[in-house]
Amino acid sequence: MKKKFVFIMLILAAVILGALIGSGTQNISALDWLSYSKGFTLNSLKLDLSIITISFGCAIKVNVAQLILLLVALAVYPKTAKAIGD
């Protein structure tokens, strides 16, 4: 249970820090490549029940800093999991 929690926290930290770093380096010419991002969306699914209409959709946007930090988090996880034990 501890290992799963640590894994999720590492992934969340990598995504959040990557987004912060990407937006922070956007105006720095030497580091603006970290903010380069691509995204994709899944078109919304519309459910119309005549009383209520529900729409479901998803949009994901990932930048270079997030990808780098995700790779770092995946590399650090086995060492961290071994240190935690269970």
Residue pairs with C-beta under 8 A, 6 or more apart in sequence:
1 86
2 84
2 86
3 81
3 84
3 86
6 77
6 80
6 81
6 84
7 77
7 81
10 73
10 76
10 77
10 80
11 70
11 73
13 69
13 73
14 66
14 69
14 70
14 72
14 73
15 66
15 69
15 70
17 65
17 69
18 63
18 65
18 66
18 67
18 68
18 69
18 70
19 63
19 65
19 66
21 34
21 65
21 69
22 34
22 35
22 37
22 63
22 64
22 65
22 66
23 35
25 31
25 32
25 34
25 35
25 65
26 32
26 35
33 64
34 63
34 64
34 65
34 68
35 63
35 64
35 65
36 63
36 64
37 61
37 62
37 63
37 64
38 61
38 62
39 59
39 60
39 61
39 62
40 59
40 60
41 57
41 58
41 59
41 60
42 57
42 58
42 59
43 57
44 55
44 56
44 57
45 55
45 56
45 57
46 53
46 54
46 55
47 53
47 54
47 55
47 56
